[in-house]
């Protein structure tokens, strides 16, 4: 059997995934009733860093994300991306 043929069919390009991440990051903060300032204090990073992530000007590394989310009791996980919705 040839398992690697068509194993991954990309539904999103990296730019689209970055935009999804950015929106989810903002949604996460707001759902937890955190201002950028309060989030930055709990996470131990500058408010500017949080603002730059939300504006799409800074793409945090996995390590940075773990450092930001860990102090407030969250982590990250790898999951399959859902298919694009047809408009």
C-alpha positions as MATLAB code, in Angstrom:
seq = 'XXXXXXXXXXXXXXXXXXXXXXXXXXXXXXXXXXXXXXXXXXXXXXXXXXXXXXXXXXXXXXXXXXXXXXXXXXXXXXXXXXXXXXX';
ca = [
       0.000    0.000    0.000;
       1.137    3.509   -0.759;
       0.047    5.455    2.326;
       1.716    8.757    1.493;
      -0.239    9.510   -1.671;
      -2.741   12.282   -0.945;
      -2.129   11.854    2.784;
      -2.494   15.564    3.458;
      -4.840   17.697    1.472;
      -4.353   21.293    2.555;
      -7.568   23.203    3.045;
      -5.867   26.415    4.146;
      -2.640   28.127    3.207;
      -0.307   29.444    5.948;
      -1.633   32.996    5.669;
      -5.202   31.801    6.182;
      -4.156   29.685    9.158;
      -2.369   32.686   10.667;
      -5.541   34.766   10.326;
      -7.607   31.998   11.954;
      -5.080   31.822   14.807;
      -5.155   35.604   15.266;
      -8.961   35.666   15.482;
      -9.014   32.703   17.874;
      -6.387   34.374   20.085;
      -8.546   37.503   20.355;
     -11.699   35.438   20.957;
      -9.905   33.454   23.683;
      -8.839   36.632   25.479;
     -12.279   38.214   25.294;
     -14.105   35.029   26.350;
     -11.914   34.970   29.436;
     -12.793   38.609   30.176;
      -9.195   39.757   29.864;
      -8.043   43.120   28.612;
      -4.744   43.098   26.755;
      -3.173   44.699   29.809;
      -4.530   42.120   32.265;
      -3.701   39.235   29.921;
      -0.130   40.503   29.610;
       0.241   40.766   33.393;
      -1.020   37.211   33.983;
       1.098   35.859   31.126;
       4.230   37.756   32.134;
       4.726   39.416   28.748;
       4.312   42.989   27.601;
       0.937   44.336   26.532;
       2.650   45.393   23.317;
       3.429   41.736   22.543;
      -0.223   40.763   23.056;
      -1.321   43.696   20.858;
       1.173   42.756   18.126;
      -0.048   39.126   18.127;
      -3.652   40.309   17.824;
      -2.773   42.758   15.046;
      -0.988   40.026   13.110;
       2.350   41.840   13.386;
       4.019   39.146   15.489;
       3.842   35.383   15.060;
       4.779   33.794   18.370;
       6.805   30.614   18.460;
       5.343   27.521   20.084;
       7.564   28.185   23.091;
       6.295   31.779   23.351;
       2.688   30.614   23.168;
       3.298   28.099   25.938;
       4.903   30.846   28.040;
       1.911   33.140   27.428;
      -0.820   30.557   28.016;
       0.758   28.449   30.768;
       0.467   30.949   33.620;
      -3.280   31.282   33.051;
      -3.828   27.521   32.946;
      -3.928   26.841   29.200;
      -1.780   25.047   26.668;
      -1.841   24.436   22.927;
      -2.566   21.246   21.025;
      -2.278   19.982   17.489;
      -5.559   19.176   15.806;
      -6.741   18.557   12.285;
      -7.912   21.684   10.507;
     -11.556   21.621    9.536;
     -12.402   21.865    5.877;
     -13.026   25.293    4.415;
     -16.658   26.255    4.274;
     -17.986   27.017    0.838;
     -19.331   30.554    0.574;
];
